[in-house]
Amino acid sequence: MAFCNKVGGLIRRQCTSSSSRGPTPMIHMFNVVRHASTSKLFVGGLSYGTDDMSLKEAFNCFGTVVEGFVGTKVITDRDSGRSKGFGFVSFEDSESAKSALSGMDGQELHGRSIRVSFANDRPSGGFRGGYGGGAGGFGGSGGY
């Protein structure tokens, strides 16, 4: 949330310092970031054949899906490139996201029954695994 506030402040400063030529792309980006937590959906139970484009097509009828990387993303394994069976869809407004949630949760997509819920923001900081963890581990305070 602090990140969103920081980005919002920078965008507002840029928008107020530029001449008044109407809405700028920066304002649009600010609105997308500001509403991300209420308009981003988690979609689980996806078929391994579902890709970003087909996921977007399935949810497009509920409202405007955000363009680019933020819009739709099927999460894939970095080594094999194969889908992990879940993804995310971001809408421009929360009403579209609510409509998509109620319309698509439990429905069939590419032969699989999908689960749709509001996406939770990833917690900042904390333990994320890997090396350098607790005492005695590689890079820890105890050990070798």
N, CA, C and O atoms as a GROMACS GRO file, in nm:
protein
  576
    1MET      N    1   0.082  -0.119   0.000
    1MET     CA    2   0.000   0.000   0.000
    1MET      C    3   0.086   0.125   0.000
    1MET      O    4   0.053   0.225  -0.065
    2ALA      N    5   0.197   0.120   0.073
    2ALA     CA    6   0.288   0.234   0.076
    2ALA      C    7   0.343   0.260  -0.064
    2ALA      O    8   0.363   0.375  -0.104
    3PHE      N    9   0.367   0.153  -0.138
    3PHE     CA   10   0.416   0.167  -0.274
    3PHE      C   11   0.313   0.242  -0.359
    3PHE      O   12   0.349   0.334  -0.434
    4CYS      N   13   0.186   0.204  -0.347
    4CYS     CA   14   0.080   0.270  -0.424
    4CYS      C   15   0.070   0.418  -0.388
    4CYS      O   16   0.052   0.502  -0.476
    5ASN      N   17   0.083   0.449  -0.259
    5ASN     CA   18   0.079   0.589  -0.218
    5ASN      C   19   0.195   0.667  -0.276
    5ASN      O   20   0.179   0.781  -0.320
    6LYS      N   21   0.314   0.606  -0.277
    6LYS     CA   22   0.433   0.672  -0.332
    6LYS      C   23   0.416   0.696  -0.482
    6LYS      O   24   0.442   0.806  -0.531
    7VAL      N   25   0.371   0.593  -0.554
    7VAL     CA   26   0.350   0.607  -0.699
    7VAL      C   27   0.242   0.711  -0.726
    7VAL      O   28   0.256   0.794  -0.817
    8GLY      N   29   0.135   0.708  -0.646
    8GLY     CA   30   0.027   0.806  -0.664
    8GLY      C   31   0.076   0.948  -0.646
    8GLY      O   32   0.039   1.037  -0.723
    9GLY      N   33   0.159   0.970  -0.545
    9GLY     CA   34   0.214   1.104  -0.522
    9GLY      C   35   0.300   1.151  -0.639
    9GLY      O   36   0.291   1.266  -0.680
   10LEU      N   37   0.382   1.061  -0.691
   10LEU     CA   38   0.467   1.097  -0.805
   10LEU      C   39   0.382   1.129  -0.929
   10LEU      O   40   0.411   1.223  -1.002
   11ILE      N   41   0.279   1.049  -0.951
   11ILE     CA   42   0.194   1.071  -1.068
   11ILE      C   43   0.117   1.202  -1.055
   11ILE      O   44   0.108   1.279  -1.151
   12ARG      N   45   0.061   1.227  -0.936
   12ARG     CA   46  -0.014   1.352  -0.916
   12ARG      C   47   0.077   1.472  -0.938
   12ARG      O   48   0.036   1.571  -1.000
   13ARG      N   49   0.201   1.464  -0.888
   13ARG     CA   50   0.295   1.574  -0.907
   13ARG      C   51   0.322   1.598  -1.054
   13ARG      O   52   0.326   1.713  -1.100
   14GLN      N   53   0.341   1.490  -1.130
   14GLN     CA   54   0.368   1.504  -1.272
   14GLN      C   55   0.247   1.560  -1.345
   14GLN      O   56   0.262   1.644  -1.434
   15CYS      N   57   0.128   1.515  -1.307
   15CYS     CA   58   0.006   1.560  -1.375
   15CYS      C   59  -0.023   1.707  -1.347
   15CYS      O   60  -0.068   1.779  -1.436
   16THR      N   61   0.002   1.753  -1.225
   16THR     CA   62  -0.025   1.892  -1.193
   16THR      C   63   0.082   1.984  -1.250
   16THR      O   64   0.056   2.102  -1.273
   17SER      N   65   0.202   1.933  -1.274
   17SER     CA   66   0.307   2.018  -1.330
   17SER      C   67   0.295   2.031  -1.482
   17SER      O   68   0.347   2.126  -1.539
   18SER      N   69   0.228   1.937  -1.547
   18SER     CA   70   0.211   1.947  -1.693
   18SER      C   71   0.094   2.038  -1.723
   18SER      O   72   0.012   2.067  -1.636
   19SER      N   73   0.087   2.083  -1.846
   19SER     CA   74  -0.022   2.172  -1.884
   19SER      C   75  -0.154   2.096  -1.886
   19SER      O   76  -0.155   1.974  -1.895
   20SER      N   77  -0.264   2.167  -1.877
   20SER     CA   78  -0.396   2.103  -1.870
   20SER      C   79  -0.446   2.073  -2.011
   20SER      O   80  -0.520   2.151  -2.070
   21ARG      N   81  -0.405   1.958  -2.063
   21ARG     CA   82  -0.447   1.914  -2.196
   21ARG      C   83  -0.547   1.800  -2.185
   21ARG      O   84  -0.567   1.728  -2.283
   22GLY      N   85  -0.609   1.782  -2.072
   22GLY     CA   86  -0.703   1.672  -2.053
   22GLY      C   87  -0.633   1.556  -1.986
   22GLY      O   88  -0.516   1.566  -1.948
   23PRO      N   89  -0.704   1.443  -1.972
   23PRO     CA   90  -0.647   1.328  -1.902
   23PRO      C   91  -0.523   1.276  -1.973
   23PRO      O   92  -0.519   1.265  -2.096
   24THR      N   93  -0.423   1.243  -1.896
   24THR     CA   94  -0.300   1.189  -1.951
   24THR      C   95  -0.294   1.040  -1.924
   24THR      O   96  -0.367   0.991  -1.838
   25PRO      N   97  -0.208   0.966  -1.995
   25PRO     CA   98  -0.192   0.824  -1.966
   25PRO      C   99  -0.148   0.799  -1.822
   25PRO      O  100  -0.178   0.693  -1.766
   26MET      N  101  -0.078   0.895  -1.761
   26MET     CA  102  -0.033   0.879  -1.623
   26MET      C  103  -0.153   0.873  -1.528
   26MET      O  104  -0.152   0.797  -1.432
   27ILE      N  105  -0.256   0.953  -1.555
   27ILE     CA  106  -0.376   0.950  -1.471
   27ILE      C  107  -0.442   0.815  -1.482
   27ILE      O  108  -0.486   0.758  -1.382
   28HIS      N  109  -0.451   0.762  -1.605
   28HIS     CA  110  -0.511   0.630  -1.625
   28HIS      C  111  -0.433   0.524  -1.548
   28HIS      O  112  -0.492   0.437  -1.484
   29MET      N  113  -0.301   0.530  -1.555
   29MET     CA  114  -0.218   0.433  -1.483
   29MET      C  115  -0.240   0.446  -1.332
   29MET      O  116  -0.244   0.345  -1.261
   30PHE      N  117  -0.253   0.569  -1.283
   30PHE     CA  118  -0.277   0.590  -1.140
   30PHE      C  119  -0.408   0.524  -1.098
   30PHE      O  120  -0.414   0.460  -0.993
   31ASN      N  121  -0.512   0.539  -1.178
   31ASN     CA  122  -0.641   0.479  -1.145
   31ASN      C  123  -0.634   0.327  -1.146
   31ASN      O  124  -0.698   0.262  -1.063
   32VAL      N  125  -0.558   0.270  -1.237
   32VAL     CA  126  -0.542   0.125  -1.242
   32VAL      C  127  -0.470   0.076  -1.116
   32VAL      O  128  -0.512  -0.023  -1.056
   33VAL      N  129  -0.362   0.144  -1.077
   33VAL     CA  130  -0.288   0.104  -0.957
   33VAL      C  131  -0.373   0.121  -0.833
   33VAL      O  132  -0.372   0.036  -0.745
   34ARG      N  133  -0.446   0.229  -0.826
   34ARG     CA  134  -0.528   0.258  -0.707
   34ARG      C  135  -0.638   0.155  -0.687
   34ARG      O  136  -0.669   0.121  -0.573
   35HIS      N  137  -0.697   0.106  -0.794
   35HIS     CA  138  -0.807   0.011  -0.783
   35HIS      C  139  -0.764  -0.133  -0.800
   35HIS      O  140  -0.848  -0.222  -0.808
   36ALA      N  141  -0.634  -0.159  -0.804
   36ALA     CA  142  -0.584  -0.294  -0.831
   36ALA      C  143  -0.633  -0.396  -0.729
   36ALA      O  144  -0.667  -0.508  -0.767
   37SER      N  145  -0.637  -0.360  -0.603
   37SER     CA  146  -0.672  -0.458  -0.501
   37SER      C  147  -0.819  -0.498  -0.507
   37SER      O  148  -0.852  -0.608  -0.466
   38THR      N  149  -0.907  -0.411  -0.557
   38THR     CA  150  -1.049  -0.445  -0.562
   38THR      C  151  -1.093  -0.492  -0.700
   38THR      O  152  -1.208  -0.532  -0.717
   39SER      N  153  -1.005  -0.486  -0.798
   39SER     CA  154  -1.046  -0.525  -0.932
   39SER      C  155  -0.960  -0.638  -0.990
   39SER      O  156  -0.970  -0.667  -1.109
   40LYS      N  157  -0.878  -0.700  -0.908
   40LYS     CA  158  -0.793  -0.810  -0.954
   40LYS      C  159  -0.849  -0.941  -0.901
   40LYS      O  160  -0.872  -0.956  -0.781
   41LEU      N  161  -0.870  -1.036  -0.992
   41LEU     CA  162  -0.927  -1.165  -0.956
   41LEU      C  163  -0.825  -1.276  -0.968
   41LEU      O  164  -0.741  -1.276  -1.058
   42PHE      N  165  -0.832  -1.370  -0.876
   42PHE     CA  166  -0.756  -1.494  -0.883
   42PHE      C  167  -0.844  -1.597  -0.952
   42PHE      O  168  -0.962  -1.611  -0.919
   43VAL      N  169  -0.788  -1.670  -1.048
   43VAL     CA  170  -0.862  -1.774  -1.118
   43VAL      C  171  -0.785  -1.904  -1.103
   43VAL      O  172  -0.674  -1.917  -1.154
   44GLY      N  173  -0.843  -2.000  -1.032
   44GLY     CA  174  -0.779  -2.129  -1.008
   44GLY      C  175  -0.850  -2.241  -1.081
   44GLY      O  176  -0.964  -2.227  -1.125
   45GLY      N  177  -0.781  -2.352  -1.093
   45GLY     CA  178  -0.837  -2.470  -1.160
   45GLY      C  179  -0.834  -2.460  -1.310
   45GLY      O  180  -0.914  -2.525  -1.378
   46LEU      N  181  -0.743  -2.380  -1.364
   46LEU     CA  182  -0.736  -2.363  -1.510
   46LEU      C  183  -0.682  -2.488  -1.578
   46LEU      O  184  -0.600  -2.561  -1.522
   47SER      N  185  -0.728  -2.510  -1.699
   47SER     CA  186  -0.674  -2.616  -1.783
   47SER      C  187  -0.530  -2.578  -1.820
   47SER      O  188  -0.497  -2.461  -1.832
   48TYR      N  189  -0.446  -2.679  -1.838
   48TYR     CA  190  -0.307  -2.651  -1.875
   48TYR      C  191  -0.297  -2.590  -2.014
   48TYR      O  192  -0.192  -2.536  -2.051
   49GLY      N  193  -0.403  -2.598  -2.091
   49GLY     CA  194  -0.404  -2.539  -2.225
   49GLY      C  195  -0.448  -2.394  -2.227
   49GLY      O  196  -0.442  -2.329  -2.332
   50THR      N  197  -0.493  -2.342  -2.115
   50THR     CA  198  -0.538  -2.202  -2.109
   50THR      C  199  -0.418  -2.109  -2.108
   50THR      O  200  -0.325  -2.127  -2.028
   51ASP      N  201  -0.420  -2.009  -2.197
   51ASP     CA  202  -0.312  -1.911  -2.201
   51ASP      C  203  -0.368  -1.772  -2.168
   51ASP      O  204  -0.488  -1.758  -2.144
   52ASP      N  205  -0.282  -1.671  -2.168
   52ASP     CA  206  -0.322  -1.535  -2.133
   52ASP      C  207  -0.436  -1.486  -2.221
   52ASP      O  208  -0.532  -1.426  -2.171
   53MET      N  209  -0.426  -1.510  -2.351
   53MET     CA  210  -0.526  -1.459  -2.446
   53MET      C  211  -0.662  -1.525  -2.426
   53MET      O  212  -0.765  -1.457  -2.426
   54SER      N  213  -0.664  -1.657  -2.409
   54SER     CA  214  -0.793  -1.725  -2.392
   54SER      C  215  -0.856  -1.691  -2.258
   54SER      O  216  -0.979  -1.689  -2.246
   55LEU      N  217  -0.775  -1.664  -2.156
   55LEU     CA  218  -0.828  -1.621  -2.027
   55LEU      C  219  -0.892  -1.484  -2.040
   55LEU      O  220  -1.000  -1.460  -1.986
   56LYS      N  221  -0.827  -1.394  -2.112
   56LYS     CA  222  -0.882  -1.261  -2.134
   56LYS      C  223  -1.014  -1.269  -2.211
   56LYS      O  224  -1.110  -1.200  -2.177
   57GLU      N  225  -1.019  -1.353  -2.313
   57GLU     CA  226  -1.141  -1.367  -2.393
   57GLU      C  227  -1.257  -1.419  -2.307
   57GLU      O  228  -1.371  -1.378  -2.327
   58ALA      N  229  -1.228  -1.507  -2.213
   58ALA     CA  230  -1.332  -1.563  -2.128
   58ALA      C  231  -1.391  -1.459  -2.033
   58ALA      O  232  -1.509  -1.468  -1.998
   59PHE      N  233  -1.311  -1.362  -1.990
   59PHE     CA  234  -1.355  -1.264  -1.892
   59PHE      C  235  -1.391  -1.129  -1.954
   59PHE      O  236  -1.445  -1.043  -1.884
   60ASN      N  237  -1.363  -1.108  -2.080
   60ASN     CA  238  -1.384  -0.980  -2.146
   60ASN      C  239  -1.530  -0.936  -2.148
   60ASN      O  240  -1.558  -0.816  -2.152
   61CYS      N  241  -1.623  -1.031  -2.146
   61CYS     CA  242  -1.764  -0.995  -2.156
   61CYS      C  243  -1.818  -0.930  -2.028
   61CYS      O  244  -1.929  -0.878  -2.028
   62PHE      N  245  -1.741  -0.931  -1.919
   62PHE     CA  246  -1.786  -0.874  -1.793
   62PHE      C  247  -1.742  -0.728  -1.775
   62PHE      O  248  -1.790  -0.660  -1.685
   63GLY      N  249  -1.652  -0.682  -1.859
   63GLY     CA  250  -1.603  -0.545  -1.849
   63GLY      C  251  -1.468  -0.534  -1.916
   63GLY      O  252  -1.418  -0.630  -1.975
   64THR      N  253  -1.409  -0.416  -1.907
   64THR     CA  254  -1.281  -0.390  -1.972
   64THR      C  255  -1.168  -0.447  -1.889
   64THR      O  256  -1.145  -0.406  -1.775
   65VAL      N  257  -1.097  -0.543  -1.948
   65VAL     CA  258  -0.980  -0.603  -1.885
   65VAL      C  259  -0.862  -0.511  -1.912
   65VAL      O  260  -0.843  -0.465  -2.025
   66VAL      N  261  -0.782  -0.485  -1.810
   66VAL     CA  262  -0.666  -0.398  -1.822
   66VAL      C  263  -0.571  -0.457  -1.926
   66VAL      O  264  -0.551  -0.578  -1.931
   67GLU      N  265  -0.514  -0.372  -2.009
   67GLU     CA  266  -0.421  -0.416  -2.113
   67GLU      C  267  -0.283  -0.443  -2.058
   67GLU      O  268  -0.247  -0.392  -1.952
   68GLY      N  269  -0.207  -0.523  -2.128
   68GLY     CA  270  -0.068  -0.548  -2.092
   68GLY      C  271  -0.051  -0.658  -1.991
   68GLY      O  272  -0.142  -0.737  -1.966
   69PHE      N  273   0.067  -0.661  -1.932
   69PHE     CA  274   0.105  -0.766  -1.837
   69PHE      C  275   0.013  -0.770  -1.716
   69PHE      O  276  -0.014  -0.877  -1.662
   70VAL      N  277  -0.036  -0.655  -1.673
   70VAL     CA  278  -0.122  -0.647  -1.556
   70VAL      C  279  -0.260  -0.705  -1.583
   70VAL      O  280  -0.325  -0.753  -1.490
   71GLY      N  281  -0.306  -0.703  -1.707
   71GLY     CA  282  -0.441  -0.744  -1.743
   71GLY      C  283  -0.474  -0.888  -1.713
   71GLY      O  284  -0.551  -0.916  -1.621
   72THR      N  285  -0.419  -0.980  -1.787
   72THR     CA  286  -0.439  -1.122  -1.764
   72THR      C  287  -0.304  -1.190  -1.762
   72THR      O  288  -0.215  -1.158  -1.841
   73LYS      N  289  -0.290  -1.285  -1.671
   73LYS     CA  290  -0.163  -1.357  -1.662
   73LYS      C  291  -0.188  -1.496  -1.609
   73LYS      O  292  -0.233  -1.514  -1.496
   74VAL      N  293  -0.158  -1.596  -1.693
   74VAL     CA  294  -0.159  -1.734  -1.650
   74VAL      C  295  -0.019  -1.762  -1.597
   74VAL      O  296   0.079  -1.740  -1.668
   75ILE      N  297  -0.009  -1.810  -1.476
   75ILE     CA  298   0.120  -1.833  -1.412
   75ILE      C  299   0.178  -1.965  -1.464
   75ILE      O  300   0.111  -2.068  -1.465
   76THR      N  301   0.304  -1.958  -1.507
   76THR     CA  302   0.370  -2.076  -1.564
   76THR      C  303   0.494  -2.112  -1.483
   76THR      O  304   0.553  -2.028  -1.414
   77ASP      N  305   0.532  -2.238  -1.494
   77ASP     CA  306   0.655  -2.286  -1.432
   77ASP      C  307   0.773  -2.228  -1.510
   77ASP      O  308   0.775  -2.236  -1.633
   78ARG      N  309   0.870  -2.171  -1.442
   78ARG     CA  310   0.979  -2.104  -1.514
   78ARG      C  311   1.071  -2.202  -1.586
   78ARG      O  312   1.136  -2.164  -1.683
   79ASP      N  313   1.079  -2.326  -1.539
   79ASP     CA  314   1.166  -2.423  -1.604
   79ASP      C  315   1.100  -2.489  -1.724
   79ASP      O  316   1.160  -2.498  -1.831
   80SER      N  317   0.976  -2.536  -1.706
   80SER     CA  318   0.910  -2.609  -1.814
   80SER      C  319   0.825  -2.520  -1.903
   80SER      O  320   0.796  -2.556  -2.017
   81GLY      N  321   0.783  -2.404  -1.853
   81GLY     CA  322   0.696  -2.316  -1.930
   81GLY      C  323   0.550  -2.360  -1.927
   81GLY      O  324   0.465  -2.297  -1.990
   82ARG      N  325   0.520  -2.467  -1.855
   82ARG     CA  326   0.385  -2.521  -1.847
   82ARG      C  327   0.304  -2.444  -1.743
   82ARG      O  328   0.358  -2.400  -1.641
   83SER      N  329   0.176  -2.427  -1.770
   83SER     CA  330   0.087  -2.358  -1.679
   83SER      C  331   0.083  -2.427  -1.544
   83SER      O  332   0.088  -2.550  -1.536
   84LYS      N  333   0.074  -2.347  -1.438
   84LYS     CA  334   0.060  -2.402  -1.303
   84LYS      C  335  -0.087  -2.422  -1.266
   84LYS      O  336  -0.117  -2.469  -1.157
   85GLY      N  337  -0.178  -2.386  -1.357
   85GLY     CA  338  -0.321  -2.409  -1.334
   85GLY      C  339  -0.393  -2.294  -1.267
   85GLY      O  340  -0.507  -2.310  -1.224
   86PHE      N  341  -0.329  -2.178  -1.257
   86PHE     CA  342  -0.398  -2.061  -1.203
   86PHE      C  343  -0.346  -1.935  -1.269
   86PHE      O  344  -0.241  -1.935  -1.333
   87GLY      N  345  -0.422  -1.828  -1.253
   87GLY     CA  346  -0.384  -1.701  -1.313
   87GLY      C  347  -0.459  -1.586  -1.251
   87GLY      O  348  -0.529  -1.603  -1.151
   88PHE      N  349  -0.444  -1.468  -1.310
   88PHE     CA  350  -0.504  -1.346  -1.259
   88PHE      C  351  -0.565  -1.266  -1.372
   88PHE      O  352  -0.514  -1.266  -1.484
   89VAL      N  353  -0.676  -1.199  -1.342
   89VAL     CA  354  -0.743  -1.110  -1.438
   89VAL      C  355  -0.769  -0.978  -1.366
   89VAL      O  356  -0.826  -0.977  -1.257
   90SER      N  357  -0.727  -0.867  -1.427
   90SER     CA  358  -0.748  -0.735  -1.367
   90SER      C  359  -0.843  -0.654  -1.454
   90SER      O  360  -0.825  -0.643  -1.575
   91PHE      N  361  -0.945  -0.597  -1.390
   91PHE     CA  362  -1.042  -0.512  -1.458
   91PHE      C  363  -1.014  -0.367  -1.426
   91PHE      O  364  -0.947  -0.335  -1.328
   92GLU      N  365  -1.066  -0.278  -1.512
   92GLU     CA  366  -1.047  -0.135  -1.490
   92GLU      C  367  -1.132  -0.083  -1.375
   92GLU      O  368  -1.099   0.020  -1.316
   93ASP      N  369  -1.241  -0.153  -1.340
   93ASP     CA  370  -1.322  -0.108  -1.228
   93ASP      C  371  -1.369  -0.227  -1.144
   93ASP      O  372  -1.376  -0.340  -1.193
   94SER      N  373  -1.402  -0.199  -1.020
   94SER     CA  374  -1.438  -0.306  -0.926
   94SER      C  375  -1.574  -0.367  -0.957
   94SER      O  376  -1.596  -0.484  -0.927
   95GLU      N  377  -1.664  -0.291  -1.016
   95GLU     CA  378  -1.797  -0.346  -1.050
   95GLU      C  379  -1.785  -0.456  -1.155
   95GLU      O  380  -1.855  -0.558  -1.146
   96SER      N  381  -1.698  -0.439  -1.253
   96SER     CA  382  -1.674  -0.542  -1.353
   96SER      C  383  -1.615  -0.666  -1.289
   96SER      O  384  -1.651  -0.779  -1.324
   97ALA      N  385  -1.523  -0.645  -1.195
   97ALA     CA  386  -1.461  -0.758  -1.125
   97ALA      C  387  -1.565  -0.836  -1.044
   97ALA      O  388  -1.565  -0.959  -1.045
   98LYS      N  389  -1.654  -0.765  -0.975
   98LYS     CA  390  -1.759  -0.831  -0.897
   98LYS      C  391  -1.852  -0.911  -0.988
   98LYS      O  392  -1.892  -1.022  -0.955
   99SER      N  393  -1.885  -0.853  -1.102
   99SER     CA  394  -1.971  -0.920  -1.198
   99SER      C  395  -1.904  -1.047  -1.252
   99SER      O  396  -1.969  -1.151  -1.265
  100ALA      N  397  -1.777  -1.037  -1.283
  100ALA     CA  398  -1.702  -1.153  -1.334
  100ALA      C  399  -1.690  -1.261  -1.227
  100ALA      O  400  -1.699  -1.380  -1.257
  101LEU      N  401  -1.670  -1.221  -1.103
  101LEU     CA  402  -1.661  -1.316  -0.993
  101LEU      C  403  -1.789  -1.397  -0.981
  101LEU      O  404  -1.786  -1.520  -0.975
  102SER      N  405  -1.902  -1.328  -0.978
  102SER     CA  406  -2.029  -1.399  -0.962
  102SER      C  407  -2.066  -1.478  -1.087
  102SER      O  408  -2.132  -1.582  -1.078
  103GLY      N  409  -2.024  -1.431  -1.204
  103GLY     CA  410  -2.060  -1.499  -1.328
  103GLY      C  411  -1.971  -1.617  -1.364
  103GLY      O  412  -2.016  -1.709  -1.432
  104MET      N  413  -1.847  -1.616  -1.318
  104MET     CA  414  -1.753  -1.721  -1.363
  104MET      C  415  -1.715  -1.823  -1.256
  104MET      O  416  -1.668  -1.931  -1.290
  105ASP      N  417  -1.734  -1.791  -1.128
  105ASP     CA  418  -1.696  -1.885  -1.023
  105ASP      C  419  -1.778  -2.014  -1.035
  105ASP      O  420  -1.901  -2.011  -1.036
  106GLY      N  421  -1.708  -2.125  -1.046
  106GLY     CA  422  -1.772  -2.255  -1.058
  106GLY      C  423  -1.809  -2.294  -1.200
  106GLY      O  424  -1.857  -2.405  -1.224
  107GLN      N  425  -1.787  -2.205  -1.296
  107GLN     CA  426  -1.820  -2.234  -1.436
  107GLN      C  427  -1.709  -2.318  -1.501
  107GLN      O  428  -1.599  -2.331  -1.447
  108GLU      N  429  -1.741  -2.373  -1.615
  108GLU     CA  430  -1.645  -2.455  -1.688
  108GLU      C  431  -1.572  -2.370  -1.791
  108GLU      O  432  -1.634  -2.295  -1.867
  109LEU      N  433  -1.440  -2.383  -1.794
  109LEU     CA  434  -1.357  -2.314  -1.892
  109LEU      C  435  -1.256  -2.414  -1.945
  109LEU      O  436  -1.173  -2.466  -1.869
  110HIS      N  437  -1.262  -2.442  -2.073
  110HIS     CA  438  -1.173  -2.538  -2.139
  110HIS      C  439  -1.175  -2.675  -2.071
  110HIS      O  440  -1.072  -2.739  -2.054
  111GLY      N  441  -1.296  -2.718  -2.034
  111GLY     CA  442  -1.313  -2.851  -1.977
  111GLY      C  443  -1.286  -2.864  -1.829
  111GLY      O  444  -1.291  -2.975  -1.775
  112ARG      N  445  -1.258  -2.753  -1.760
  112ARG     CA  446  -1.230  -2.758  -1.616
  112ARG      C  447  -1.321  -2.660  -1.542
  112ARG      O  448  -1.350  -2.552  -1.593
  113SER      N  449  -1.365  -2.698  -1.425
  113SER     CA  450  -1.444  -2.610  -1.340
  113SER      C  451  -1.347  -2.515  -1.269
  113SER      O  452  -1.258  -2.559  -1.196
  114ILE      N  453  -1.365  -2.384  -1.291
  114ILE     CA  454  -1.270  -2.287  -1.234
  114ILE      C  455  -1.323  -2.225  -1.106
  114ILE      O  456  -1.444  -2.220  -1.083
  115ARG      N  457  -1.231  -2.179  -1.022
  115ARG     CA  458  -1.262  -2.107  -0.899
  115ARG      C  459  -1.215  -1.963  -0.917
  115ARG      O  460  -1.102  -1.938  -0.959
  116VAL      N  461  -1.302  -1.871  -0.886
  116VAL     CA  462  -1.269  -1.729  -0.901
  116VAL      C  463  -1.291  -1.660  -0.767
  116VAL      O  464  -1.394  -1.679  -0.702
  117SER      N  465  -1.194  -1.579  -0.725
  117SER     CA  466  -1.205  -1.502  -0.602
  117SER      C  467  -1.124  -1.374  -0.618
  117SER      O  468  -1.044  -1.361  -0.712
  118PHE      N  469  -1.144  -1.280  -0.528
  118PHE     CA  470  -1.062  -1.159  -0.532
  118PHE      C  471  -0.920  -1.196  -0.493
  118PHE      O  472  -0.898  -1.273  -0.400
  119ALA      N  473  -0.824  -1.142  -0.566
  119ALA     CA  474  -0.684  -1.170  -0.540
  119ALA      C  475  -0.640  -1.096  -0.415
  119ALA      O  476  -0.680  -0.982  -0.391
  120ASN      N  477  -0.558  -1.162  -0.335
  120ASN     CA  478  -0.499  -1.099  -0.217
  120ASN      C  479  -0.367  -1.037  -0.257
  120ASN      O  480  -0.290  -1.096  -0.333
  121ASP      N  481  -0.340  -0.916  -0.205
  121ASP     CA  482  -0.210  -0.854  -0.230
  121ASP      C  483  -0.103  -0.936  -0.163
  121ASP      O  484  -0.123  -0.987  -0.053
  122ARG      N  485   0.010  -0.950  -0.229
  122ARG     CA  486   0.123  -1.024  -0.173
  122ARG      C  487   0.177  -0.947  -0.054
  122ARG      O  488   0.203  -0.827  -0.064
  123PRO      N  489   0.196  -1.013   0.059
  123PRO     CA  490   0.247  -0.942   0.177
  123PRO      C  491   0.390  -0.893   0.154
  123PRO      O  492   0.470  -0.961   0.089
  124SER      N  493   0.421  -0.776   0.207
  124SER     CA  494   0.556  -0.723   0.189
  124SER      C  495   0.646  -0.774   0.300
  124SER      O  496   0.602  -0.796   0.413
  125GLY      N  497   0.771  -0.793   0.267
  125GLY     CA  498   0.869  -0.838   0.365
  125GLY      C  499   0.843  -0.981   0.408
  125GLY      O  500   0.771  -1.055   0.342
  126GLY      N  501   0.901  -1.018   0.519
  126GLY     CA  502   0.877  -1.151   0.572
  126GLY      C  503   0.959  -1.257   0.503
  126GLY      O  504   1.037  -1.228   0.412
  127PHE      N  505   0.940  -1.379   0.545
  127PHE     CA  506   1.015  -1.492   0.492
  127PHE      C  507   0.954  -1.539   0.362
  127PHE      O  508   0.833  -1.562   0.354
  128ARG      N  509   1.035  -1.556   0.258
  128ARG     CA  510   0.989  -1.605   0.130
  128ARG      C  511   1.061  -1.732   0.089
  128ARG      O  512   1.048  -1.777  -0.025
  129GLY      N  513   1.136  -1.791   0.182
  129GLY     CA  514   1.206  -1.915   0.150
  129GLY      C  515   1.340  -1.888   0.085
  129GLY      O  516   1.384  -1.774   0.076
  130GLY      N  517   1.404  -1.993   0.040
  130GLY     CA  518   1.532  -1.979  -0.026
  130GLY      C  519   1.646  -1.980   0.073
  130GLY      O  520   1.626  -2.011   0.191
  131TYR      N  521   1.764  -1.948   0.028
  131TYR     CA  522   1.883  -1.948   0.113
  131TYR      C  523   1.890  -1.823   0.198
  131TYR      O  524   1.827  -1.722   0.166
  132GLY      N  525   1.966  -1.830   0.304
  132GLY     CA  526   1.983  -1.714   0.391
  132GLY      C  527   1.874  -1.703   0.495
  132GLY      O  528   1.856  -1.597   0.555
  133GLY      N  529   1.801  -1.810   0.516
  133GLY     CA  530   1.688  -1.810   0.608
  133GLY      C  531   1.731  -1.805   0.753
  133GLY      O  532   1.802  -1.713   0.793
  134GLY      N  533   1.689  -1.901   0.833
  134GLY     CA  534   1.709  -1.900   0.977
  134GLY      C  535   1.852  -1.930   1.016
  134GLY      O  536   1.939  -1.948   0.931
  135ALA      N  537   1.875  -1.935   1.147
  135ALA     CA  538   2.008  -1.960   1.202
  135ALA      C  539   2.058  -2.098   1.159
  135ALA      O  540   1.983  -2.195   1.159
  136GLY      N  541   2.181  -2.104   1.124
  136GLY     CA  542   2.243  -2.230   1.086
  136GLY      C  543   2.233  -2.260   0.937
  136GLY      O  544   2.302  -2.348   0.888
  137GLY      N  545   2.149  -2.188   0.867
  137GLY     CA  546   2.137  -2.210   0.722
  137GLY      C  547   2.245  -2.136   0.648
  137GLY      O  548   2.322  -2.060   0.708
  138PHE      N  549   2.253  -2.156   0.520
  138PHE     CA  550   2.350  -2.086   0.438
  138PHE      C  551   2.327  -1.936   0.450
  138PHE      O  552   2.218  -1.888   0.416
  139GLY      N  553   2.424  -1.862   0.495
  139GLY     CA  554   2.412  -1.718   0.511
  139GLY      C  555   2.351  -1.679   0.645
  139GLY      O  556   2.333  -1.560   0.671
  140GLY      N  557   2.320  -1.776   0.731
  140GLY     CA  558   2.261  -1.747   0.860
  140GLY      C  559   2.369  -1.712   0.961
  140GLY      O  560   2.487  -1.701   0.927
  141SER      N  561   2.328  -1.694   1.084
  141SER     CA  562   2.424  -1.652   1.186
  141SER      C  563   2.503  -1.770   1.243
  141SER      O  564   2.613  -1.750   1.295
  142GLY      N  565   2.450  -1.890   1.234
  142GLY     CA  566   2.525  -2.005   1.283
  142GLY      C  567   2.580  -2.084   1.166
  142GLY      O  568   2.569  -2.039   1.052
  143GLY      N  569   2.636  -2.195   1.191
  143GLY     CA  570   2.675  -2.280   1.078
  143GLY      C  571   2.824  -2.294   1.062
  143GLY      O  572   2.898  -2.303   1.160
  144TYR      N  573   2.867  -2.295   0.942
  144TYR     CA  574   3.000  -2.335   0.902
  144TYR      C  575   3.099  -2.250   0.968
  144TYR      O  576   3.219  -2.267   0.947
   0.00000   0.00000   0.00000
